[in-house]
Amino acid sequence: MIDVLYFAWVRERIGLPKERIETEAATVAELVEELKAREDRYALAFSDLSALRVAVDQDLTDFDAPLDGAREVAFFPPMTGG
């Protein structure tokens, strides 16, 4: 089981702040593909990965990051401001 957290407009499109899911995904990219296959709202939220950032266990990373042993994955838009 892994906790998946959604922030800002990602949360708005999916309609949940977080969920706990069972996954066989080996990487963040594979997890995204699993999520996109669930429902249209997920497909919409993950339609443009260049507009998203991801953190695994609170460490900013890339979509090719492994999920082995991860407890949490968070998706959010790029931070702006200063």
Secondary structure, DSSP 8 states (H G I E B T S, - for coil): -EEEEE-THHHHHHT-SEEEE----SBHHHHHHHHHHH-HHHHHHTS-GGG-EEEETTEEE-TT-B-TT--EEEEE------
